Amino acid sequence: MRIDAYNQINQLYGTSKTRKTGKAGYAGSVNTTDQVSFSSIGKDMQIAKAALAKVPDVREDKVNALKTAIDNGTYNVSNESFAEKLMSAYAERTM
């Protein structure tokens, strides 16, 4: 039996040394508290989210103005503008 090989393995894995970690049952004596911190980007996102929550989803002033123009018969759509937008939307879909 080669004892020197055993000693080399023992040194490699460090099985011969034992460490004492302290008394069991006193783990509660350490005062630790959990903490959460947000980065500046996270804080900016929270501010932006709060600002967006205050803005309505529908701009009622624009909708009401269009409704009254349609009801009065004063709402006019340019044929050229409509055709250009229709063709550009079609071109985007075919690509």
N, C-alpha and C positions, 0 to 999 in steps of 0.2 A: 504494500500500500504506500502510495506516495503522499506524504503529509504536506510537502511543499505545494503540491497542486491544490490541495484542499485550502491551504492558507491563501493562495492566490485568488481562488474563487470567493473565499470568505472576504477578502479585501475588496474584491470587485463589487460584490453585492452589499457589503457592509452589514452582514448578518450578525457579526459578533458584538457589535455595539448596540446597546439598548438606550433609549432615551426616556426620561421620565417627563411626562407632560403636565403633571399637576394632579391634584386630588379630584376625583370624580365627585359630582354632586355640588360643586361650587361654580358651575358654569353660569348660573344666574347672577353671580356677583359682579360680572362685567357689565358695565352700563354702555350699551350701544343703542343708537337710534338710527332709524332709516331716514335717509334724506333723498329728496328728488330735486334736481335742478334742470332747468330748461336752457338751451342755448339761445343765443340772440336771434337766430333764425326761427326757432320755435316760438319765441316771444313775439316776433314780427308776424308770424302766421296767426297767432291768437288774436292780435290786434286787427289784422285784416279780416279774419273770420267774424269778429264782433262788429266791424264796420259793415260788412256785407249783410249781416243779419238785420241791420237797421234799414237797409235799402229794400223797397218793395220789389217783388218779382215782376210786376206789370207797371209800366209807367202810365198811370191813369190819365194824366193830362194829354198825352199823345193819343191814347185810345179814344178819349172823349172828343178830341178835336177831329179825328178822322171820322168818327161816327156822325157827328153833326154835319161835316162836309158831305158825306155820302147821303144822309137824310135830306139835306138841302139841295142836292144835285149839283153841288159846286166842286165836287172832287173830280179832278181830271188826271188821267194818266196819259203820258206821252207815248204814242205808239212806237216811236223809234227807241225810246228808253226801254220799254217793255220788251221789244224784240231783241235788243242787245243783251239784256239780262237773261232772256230765255235761251239765246244761243250760247252765251258763256256758261250757263248752268249745264246745258246739253254737252258742251265740249269738255267740261270737267268730269262728267259721268262717263264719257266714252274713253277717257284716258286711262 
